[in-house]
Structures are given as C-alpha cells and as structure tokens.
Amino acid sequence: MVKHLRAALVLLLAMTLLTGLIYPLAVTGLAQALFPRQANGSLIERNGRVIGSELIGQTFSHPGYFWSRPSATTAPDPKDPAKTVAAPYNAANSGGSNLAPSAKALIDTVKQREAALRAANPAAPAEVPADLLLSSASGLDPDISPAAAEWQVARVAAARHMSPEALRQLVAAHVKGPLLGMLGERTVNVLDLNLALDARWPMR
Amino acid sequence: MDANGILLIILLFAVVLALTPVLGGYMARIYDGRARWLAPVEQGIYRLCGLDPDCEQHWTGYAMAFLIVHLLGVLALYGLMRLQAFLPFNPAAQTAVPPDLAFNTAISFATNTDWQNYGGESTMGYLVQMAGFTVQNFLSAAAGIAVAVALIRGFTRRSARSVGNFYVDLTRTVLYLLLPVCLIGSLVLVWQGVPQTLQGSVSATTLEGGRQIIAQGPVASQMFIKHFGTNGGGFFNANAAHPYENPTVLVNFIYMASILAIGAGLTNTFGRMIGDQRQGWALLAAMGVLLVAGAFATYWAEAQGNPALGFLTNMEGKETRFGIAASALFATVTTATSCGAVNAMHDSLLPLAGMVPLVNMLLGEVVIGGVGSGLYGMMVFVLITMFIAGLMVGRTPEYLGKKIEAREIKLAVIAILATPLAVLGLGALAMLTPAGLAGIAAPGPHGLSEVLYAFASSANNNGSAFAGLNGNTLFYNVILAVAMLIGRFAVVIPVLAIAGALAAKKTVPPSAGTFPTQSWLFVALLVGIVLVVGGLTYFPVLALGPVVEHLALASGTLF
C-alpha cells in the first residue's frame, strides 16, 4: 500500500510537471515564435488600437455595416450578480441559447428577429436566410453565409450611397471556402468585410 | 443532405480506417515494450517512483493502482481549483471554485468524463487549465488505454498470474503515444488560429465603438489532448463551437479524426497482440456499422429543418463555418466515442437528431468508444455474445481459445448493468425531487431529454450535454459526480477481474465446433446484442423524451 502510494504520488507529480507545465509552456514558446499572430488570438489593429479578432464576431447595428448573426451570450446582471442579462458577442462568456427546437421561446424570438430585420431591410428578398434568424453555438460566430450577406446588400449600399453591384463584387471577393473546393461551408467573415467596406467606401 | 456533406462523412471514415493499422501497430510496439526512444526519461520516472518496471501486478494490484492514481488526481485537481486565487498563471484573477462545483469538476476530469457545470473562460485560471485539466486529460486517457491493454493481455497469456504493471502502462502511454502527437498537433492548431498565450484577456474597441473583452489563454495545448484522449472538456464555455477552439473546417476535421483514432487503432493493437489481426477488424467492423448508421441518421434527421419554422434550416446553436453536415457528424463522433466535445449545441438539435447522440451514449460507449474504454466495453459485449451463441448451440462458449465460464459472465453482467442503473436509477431520482426538476430549462418532453442526456453522459463518461439543464446546483453537482464514478469504476474493476481470470486460464485449441469470431456472422451477432441490450433497457424513456417531442413538433405543438 505504501509502495502504491509513493509510486502514484510521484508519478502524478512527474506527470503534472511534464504534461501540465513543460508541455503547455513548450507549446506556448514554440507557438509564439512560429505563429505569433495566431497564438495571440488573431487580433486586428487599426490606427494602433485593437478593434477585435479575425476569429471573433462582433455586434453591428449601423445600416451601413453588414450585420452578424444573432448571439445568445449573456453577462452577469449589474443589479444582481446571481442573474444574467443578454449581452450579444460577449467574448468573455461564450455560449448558445440551448433552446429546444420545440420551444415557444425560440419560435417567438425568431418571429421578433424576422420582423426587425424586415423593417430594417425593406428592399431585401422575402425569405430571410436561416443564419440571420437563428443564434450561433458560440455566440461569437465571426461568419455569415454568402446568402445572408447578399440579403443585406441593398441596405448597406443605400446607407453608403453606392451601387449594389459594386458591393456584390466586394462580397463575392470575401466569400471563403469550401476547403479544397469540397469540404465545409461557404462563409463570409463579417468583420473583414466591414473593414474592407470602410477602406473602399468610407461612411459619409 | 447534400453531396458535400456525404463526402465529408466518407472522407473522415476513410482517414480513420487508414490510420487504424498505423496507430494500431505503433501501440502494439509500445505495450510489447519495443518502443524505446524515450527510454532515459521513462527509466528516470520509474526510478523516482521506486518502481521496477519488470515487476508485474496481479489484477487486484493493477486495479488498486488505477484507483489510487484516480483518487490522488481528484484530490490534486480539487485543491488547485479551491486555491487558484493564490496560485500563479491567473491573469483574470479567478476566485476559488465553490466546493460542490470543484468536487464535480475534479471527478469529471479524473474519470475522462469532462462534464462541465461551469464556463471555462469565466471560472478557471490558466494554472487549473494546464496543471489541472490538461494533466487529467493525459492521465485519464492513458488509464483507460492501460485497462484495455491489461484485458488484451488476459487473452494473450496462459496460466499467468499478472496482467501487466499499471504505472508502466500509464507512463508508456503518455510518453510514447499522447505527448509526442499532442506536441506536434498543438502547433498545427496554432497555425490554424487556436491561441496559445499566457497573457490575459484583450480589450478591443469594436468597429462601432463598443468594448469587447476577448478571453485568451493556452488553448491549443489543451485542445489537442482534449480530442485525442476523448476527454472533451472545453477551455471555453462554448467548447469546440468557440472560434478560438475550432477556428476552421480543417481543425474540425483533425478533431474528428483524432477523436476516433486511438479507439479505432486499439482494435488493431488487439488483433496484433493476440496474433490475428482479423479479430481486430471484426470488432472495428461491428463498431463501424453502428458509427456509419449513426452518422447518416443524425445528418438526415438534422437536415430536415425545423417544422415549427416552416422547415427552416436548423442553424440554432450551430456555427456558419460548420453548417448542418459538419455539426451533425461531429455530434455523432463525439458521442459514439466518449469524447463529449461539441461544435454545436446538442440541446438545439432537432429531436431525432438529438436522439442519436443519446443512443450512442446509452449503448455504453462501445461505438468506437472512449480511448481504451471503447475496446474493453465492447469486449464485455463480446463475452455476452459468445455466451448467447454458446447457449444457442449448446456448447461451452470460448473466445480466442479462452473458455468463457460463469465467473466471467457474472462480471460482464455487472459491467453491463452498472451504467443503466446509474442512468435510470439516479435519473429517476432527479425526476422525482424538486431539486432535480429545478434544473430543467425546457418544459415538456424535451425537459425529460435534458435530464436523461445528463445522466447518460455522466454515467458513460462522455461529458457532452443538453446544456439548457442547469447542472451547477448542489444536487446535480453531487448526483452527476456519483454517476460518473459508477460509470468509471463499476465497469473498470469487473473488466480487470475478467482480465485476471482470463490470464489465469489455459488456452484450448480451436476445433471444428469453434465459432469463428472473425466472420461477418459474428459481427452481425455482436451488433445485434449491443442493440438489443440497449434497446430493451432504454426504449421506454427514449419514447417519452425525443420521440414524443418529434411527434409533437411535427404536429405543430410547442412547449
């Protein structure tokens, strides 16, 4: 028994040192040397200030920007820390809605979102793409589908006083995937697209 | 369903199939003691531990070592979480984890379950993530593999007293298998965008002038072992749906392949160690049939769209880059194995698509299964299958030349009944008590599914969740931890006892009456037994949960 205890205890300590400190610190060192941009979160800076991460979505509500997907992330309620309040794209507390497909709450929320989207996009096609109506798993989805970008073109073009056709070309240039032409979905990174928009057709 | 989605499924299984003999052969070298390229480190560890690596253990000693390593692991992890406020590598100044949550989490990671009643980025400092969770990810995976190897030795040895040395098997698994692969794999992940830094959160000023705090951390080093060791505990609350944990389609594919790699490879290791690789392929075929069926069933069910929203594509709880196909496939893979990482929120899957992950777990995590645990779990079913086949023709059952007798069958039945007792017994307790009912988020049949999923996941050491259930209460923290302990030890100890009993037996040569266990007939019988045992045990509760929800949803009823 004492022999077991000694062996197990020393083994646990050795493994903690090896797999819990040496391994992650070695990976950190190598990662920082080889891929510093990715290792530090793929951050994007503009005028020397961090404006976000290429991989982390953010909230857009101005008509002149493409909008991200709905996000179900929350934050502690400032009035009562035991409760939470909605805080879309809270990158310090990721998560989804976890609503069942049969939940009234989900169906009602979708109806509200649809009404709000239609009001803000009177010239858009009748059918709203699914990813604009339903919230993502992480609440931080950086992407929308090409269909969801296309759906917003009329609104963004009008707000920026530009031709929808030119905007469509910009969107097309920002469509990524699928991998090797076959794996995965086609996506548009919303922050990338909006940055390109600001660079070429600044808001007046 | 579209061609790209089907291609993804086929490509994944082709890659895993190609990896199986490679990894299987390498693992056979490890456990035969032929892999020696890290001998100086290995010998150093044994010397520190006061171990003679050539001194083998009786199955009881092996089980004792297994228990003590787990006990010490739980204590160390509990201590780290309770004391993290005073420890380094904690830039966000996370405070002590409450006792009941720390208790649940420590047992969860030590048993390879990785059920999480907390949000990683809002609760745990980097030291807990590295020296706590990452260590347990390695050790719990290695311990599972060690038990599988001990069971294989039960078949290969004749009239033997010992089944190997647990400490040696554990050390060799970490040194020769897990650590080298994770070191290289982690760097691939970083290249693809998974962060690896000790700096704290970043404060960004968004394009529209808002403030966004972006949590960071040593993510990549934990991510690779999380999948490769079928652990599944996320660095972030959203787990592998978080763009930092799983930024690209390529990373997602690597995760799925690595989740399956060791479990599939061990079937080949088994074949090599007993000297007949076809026996291993037969086991993999039985697992593969169930896996492929599950993958297509989930994909088909999820691709139908939500009838309550005019069959709108069900993107709720899914990421754009993964879409329906890669989310449904990941859900199948992570529950067929005991991984439990998620790249989509299972709670928001359509009822029938959510039922497949549930069934995968309820079958006892034998569809590939967890690393090691999948193989020994399936072996238990093999013994039952051979027993039933023997009854049918009136012969003493034997497998690989070992007579299967009353003792082995009794032990196998204990291993098979332990998890249903935990799932249905403890689950019923939750449904009957106010404390249990208080955690349910969804009214109606989906609420039952949430509770069933929690107990299925815990008792089978999976760790994924229908996360609407609020598990961070005293009641659930304790009862789910009990389910995890039953799922780990009430299976492993009988399995080791079987290993010991088999090792002690002589081998009988095959005769004309021996049932060939590398045949398709055997595969079909094995799959049938797995499905019948699971079906008889769980059909009623599945009918009341996901099946009722599906019928209600189709007829327009909401809850």
Interface residues (C-beta under 8 A of the other chain):
Chain A: K3 H4 L5 R6 A7 A8 L9 V10 L11 L12 A14 M15 T16 L18 T19 G20 L21 Y23 P24 A26 V27 T28 L30 A31 Q32 L34 F35 Q38 A39 N40 G41 S42 L43 R49 V50 I51 G52 S53 E54 L55 I56 G57 Q58 T59 F60 S61 H62 Y65 R69 Y89 N90 A91 A92 N93 S94 G95 G96 S97 N98 L99 A100 P101 S102 A103 K104 L106 I107 V110 A130 D131 L133 L134 S135 S136 A137 S138 G139 L140 D141 P142 D143 I144 S145 G177 P178 L179 M182 L183 G184 E185 T187 L191 N194 L195 D198
Chain B: N4 L7 L8 L11 I45 L48 C49 G50 L51 G61 M64 A65 I68 V69 L72 G73 A76 G119 E121 S122 M130 A131 G132 T134 V135 F138 L139 Y167 L170 T171 V174 L178 L179 C182 L183 S186 L187 V190 W191 Q192 G193 V194 P195 Q196 T197 L198 Q199 S201 V202 S203 A204 T205 T206 L207 E208 G210 Q212 I213 I214 A215 Q216 P218 A220 S221 Q222 I225 F236 N237 A238 A241 H242 P243 Y244 P247 T248 V249 L250 N252 F253 N306 A308 L309 L312 T313 N314 M315 E316 G317 K318 E319 T320 R321 F322 G323 A326 S327 V342 N343 A344 M345 D347 S348 L349 L350 P351 A441 A442 G444 P445 H446 F466 A467 G468 E549 A552 L553 T557 L558 F559
